[in-house]
Structures are given as structure tokens and as C-alpha cells.
Amino acid sequence: VGWKVGGRIAIPSGKTIDENERAVIAAISGRTVTLAEPLKFDHVVPAGFDLCAFYLDMPIRFVSENPRDVRRRGHQMFMHAADVHVSYYASEGMGRTMAQVPGPDGNGGVTDPQLTNGGAAVKPGTDATPRARYAIHWHRTGAAGQPSTAKGIVAIDAMKVGIVHHDSHVLLEYATAIGGHGSGIFSETANEIGAWRRCRAARTGGAGSG
């Protein structure tokens, strides 16, 4: 399956969000994977459900240099053109739109950054959580015609949403979203077409999560 020694995996919880874990692969022998350290939780799932580990280290990685400073986090937007075909890459610590930061009305929301000093600087207080700056985002590429395709992409520790399918025709396969505060994989305006096949999301917190 392409897993390698030294690679990171995520193991979802069978109970609560607090029991999701990440681990490093120490050895691989056939179908047996040995981890560098023991897991803290048992990861037993209810009868009738399956549990799978997510491999996080894709051959190509896009990483924000300073993910702790939200204003400097990167984001990826495929915009207005449907000729997008991507596979097996990871986006880590990216996205600037946050679900948990209050907007201008104090009740949550997004802001549109405004420039000052003749465009030389951003007006203070307007760039706390800009709209539509998601980790991986198909933005109005057109919900008709030939689809964009994405296979094996991974969004790690995004902000509001890991992967967004907005007013577009997208075929999304084997995609993973792990970590963050909000949604893992999200369809925005209900006119989107395409398919999400064998996609997974875990450890994305929100109101009432637990």
C-alpha cells in the first residue's frame, strides 16, 4: 500500500475524539506493522463498524512554515478552471479560515482583509479569519463539464475545513482529513456534483464534539 518505515499514521478512536492517536512506523513485515511506541488506547469499535489507519506521509508535502501564526498559514485554491488533476500529496498546517474565532459582531464569522497605507499594509483587525482560505479548496470551477480529479490527497491539521468542494465537479478518491476544528471534507453550496469515494475524516472537533 506504499507505507514506509518512518512514516506517520493516524489511528481513529472507536469511542471519543480524545482517543485518536498518531504513531510512527518502526517496521513492516508483510501485512504486519510495528509502531515505534505503544498506543495509549485500545481502539475497539462497536460491532458492525470497521476501523482503518490513515497513512499521512505522502510523496509530496506542502507545509506552512509557521502554522502557529494563523495569518501566515498557506492555503490552496483551485479556482475557476476545472482542468485540475492531483494525486498523493499532503497539505499540513494550512488554511487560515477559522471556525472558532469570533467575527466582527462577536458571534463568530469571517472577515475580509482590508488594506491601508495605499495598499502597503493590512488594516488591523480585518485579517483574523479571512473567508475561503481553506487548506485544499476547489472554488467555483464549474458544476458541469469534465470533472477535476483528486486521489490520495491528505489534509492534516487544517483550520475550519480540510478539503472543500465548492460549486465544482470533482471526483475525490481515497482522500483523508485529520485534525483541525470544523469539518474534514465539506460540500459548500449544494450544487456540487461528482463523487467522494473511500474518503476518511477523523479528529475534527466542533460544537458538541466528543
Sequence and secondary structure as in RCSB ss.txt:
>XXXX:A:sequence
VGWKVGGRIAIPSGKTIDENERAVIAAISGRTVTLAEPLKFDHVVPAGFDLCAFYLDMPIRFVSENPRDVRRRGH
QMFMHAADVHVSYYASEGMGRTMAQVPGPDGNGGVTDPQLTNGGAAVKPGTDATPRARYAIHWHRTGAAGQPSTA
KGIVAIDAMKVGIVHHDSHVLLEYATAIGGHGSGIFSETANEIGAWRRCRAARTGGAGSG
>XXXX:A:secstr
    TT EEEE  SS GGG EEEEEEEEETTEEEESS  SS     TT     EE   SEEEE S TTSGGG   
EEEES    EEESEEEES     SSS  TTSSS  B   EEGGGTEE TTS SSBTT  SEEEEEEESSSS EEE
ES EEES SSEEEEEEEEEEEEES EEESSBSEEEEE SS  EEEEES EEE  B TT  
